[in-house]
Each structure stands twice: as structure tokens, then as C-alpha cells.
Amino acid sequence: MSIETTPLWEVFIRSRNGLNHKHVGSLHAADSNLAVQSARDVYTRREEGNSIWVVRSDQIIASDPDRSGENFEPAADKIYRHPSFYDIPDDVGHM
Amino acid sequence: MYSQGLIGADDKPVEDDAFIAAFQARIDAEEKIEPNDPMPEAYRKTLVRQIGQHAHSEIVGMLPEGNWITRAPTLRRKLALLAKVQDEGGHGLYLYSAAETLGVSREQMTEELLSGKAKYSSIFNYPTPTWADIGAIGWLVDGAAIMNQVPLCRCSFGPYARAMVRVCREESFHQRQGYELMMALAEGSDKQREMAQDALNRWWWPSLMMFGPHDSDSTNSDQSMQWKIKRFTNDELRQKFVDATVVQAEKIGLTIPDPDLKWNPEKNDGEGGYDFGPIDWDEFWRVVKGGGPMNRDRIAARKKAWDEGAWVREAANAFAEKQAQRADAATVAAE
């Protein structure tokens, strides 16, 4: 039995023009051509999209989940960044 | 995306009481667990085992139906069956990908399937001698699978839940095409009706066994419920399936092969449900342990496919390597 492994690829699909490519899953393939072909077979059997991106998984740099606190929590106490923080009389109308 | 980082990782979290309690608190708050999050080793192992088995079931499940692709009675039926079997292959791939986020490789899982170490759903160890079996599989086997899989869309492990959302969206066509096929046979000639009834007779009990042992005998159930991997017990899901399916059989004039089947208005907290007869658990365990009519054939077919596909995998890898070398050479030349 061959135990040679193929690299893992992350698949991104754009469901229609005007929208972002969105991560849908991953697959194994020997090279980028085969990865795109497999992505078409595995992830777009029912008109899920009109464009495919594949990226080698080992090329993705991710933030450290252990540091989610210091990375993302500081945003929670900055409510003045949201429009609802500011009181404006109703009769001013939509703003 | 996560598996390559995880394979070989040895900084396992220390599982003291505080760690377990903090994990359970996240689960209780309905937070999804993602692959790089700290998790108890037993949670990871349970999921690897369950998702692996689930993936293997999709792949082995292509075999009983594949048996009829060349002999489908009309082009319409053949197209539907081809699409369904292709979907099952796709479901297997979504699931292998989900399991791989937990640090096992596809090759490892395939080896475990071929060596018999990993299990797959016992239902696929039954043969498909007639065309009606294709209808019965879609209607009953996919119907039972849907009962199981819909709650798995809310499973606590993110990648498994997301794979299930995709699977469930596609699975509904499978059940409908099966039921429609059975309906056509049930409305056909006497012989066709007999064929449909015979298939129902053979698939009914194995379909009920798909939900696994009774809650009182199920070893992994409590912990899986606590971790919200499972949302309903085996017996709860089995009851839902029976209640839904009896009506469907009646509608097409087929008889569920259970003399003990009876409406019980007290069941399901007074909403009513069906009582049904005892399940032959000896048969279930015999089939799980390899004694079903088709166990040997199924693994032999998977092994043949794996072995005969070896040259394709080798060629693809060799080609990729050659292209990479050429690209390197071109870069050097350009510099």
C-alpha cells in the first residue's frame, strides 16, 4: 500500500459575482490543477458557485487561539465606535 | 486547514478538574469547539472514531447501490442513481476532511478501514439482489441516516457540524428518489409490488439497527450526550424514524414486517407513537463483528479499488514533483 501523502488544500468558493470567496472545506490533491478539479467535483455539484480558489493549507498563517483574548477582546469596550453610542434627537431624522 | 499543524503535536493540555470543567462550561454555553481549541483527549478520540466511521460508511455505502448503476431500468433512474452514489463519495470526503482537522491522516483512516480495525455502518453488509433494494435503501437507509444526521448539524465540534449541514442538504434528494422508486413499484404489476414488499421486508429491521444498541446497552451514549456530540439517544432517534416511516409505508400500500407494530396514544409524552417488536441484537452484533452476508465482499472491493488506484496516486505525485522542479529551474534560469 502506498503511504505517500498528498498535500492538503483549502477550498474557497464564490457563490455569485459580487460576493466574497468563502471557505467551504478542504481536500487532498497532488498539485493545484488536481485540487481545482477535485474542488469542482466535491464542492460545486449543485450550483454552489462560479469561481474556485485553492490554497495550500500549509501556506496559511493563522492567529494563535491561545491569544484570542489579547487579540480580540479590547474591541469589546470601545462601544463609542458604534453609531448607537451617540444620542441624537429622533426628529433629526435618519442619520 | 488545521491537521498539518496538529499531526505530531505533543503539547497536550493537562486534564485537571479545572480544565475539564472549563471545557464543559463552553459546551454548556453552546460554544462550538474548533480544531485548535484545547479539548479533552477523550473528546478528540471519540470524534475521530465517530467521524471516521461515518466517513467509511459513506464510502462503503457506495457499493450496494453501485451494484445497480449499469442495470437501472431507465435513463432517468440511472442518472439519479449515479448522482446519488457520487454524492455519497462526496460525503465521505467532507467527513474525512473533518476528521483530519483532529490530527489523523486520510491514509491512516483508510488503512484502518481496510485492516478491519475501523468499523462502518452494519447496514452496508447486506446484499442488493433486486432493483427494489435501491428504492428501499434510499427510502429507509437514507431516511434513518437523516434522522441521525440532522441533530449532528448542531454537534459541538465545528468541522463535523459544518460537514453535516452540507450532507443533510444533499441527503433529502436521496430519500425522495428512493421513496418515489418504491412508489412506482408499489403501483406497478403484482410482481413489482411483491418486489417492493420483499425489499421492505429485508431492509426494515437492519434499518432500525442502524440507530445502534438500546440506550440501556449503549456504552458511549451518556458521555457523547454530555459533550453535545449527540443530541438525542439511540432509542429516541429510532422511535422518531418508526413514527415517520409507518405512515409513508401505508401511503404506498406496503406493510411493515412487524406483527407487534401498534399505535400507542400514550407514547411520546401523550402525542402518540408506534410500539414495535423486539430487535434481533444477536444479528446486529454478528454483522458488526464481520459475520454479515457481504462483509468480506465490501472490504475486498475497497481494497481492490485502493490497490488498483495506487498507480494513479503515484503518477499524480510524480507529475506534481516534475512540474515543481521545472518551475524551480525556470526561476533559477530567470535569475
Interface residues (C-beta under 8 A of the other chain):
Chain A: M1 S2 I3 E4 T5 T6 L8 E10 H23 G25 S26 L27 H28 A29 A30 D31 L34 D41 V42 R45 R46 S57 D58 I60 A62 P65
Chain B: M1 S3 Q4 E34 N36 D37 A83 Q86 D87 G90 L93 Y94 S97 E100 S105 R106 E107 E111 L114 R162 A163 R166 E170 W306 D307 A310 R313 E314 A316 N317 F319 A320 Q323 A324
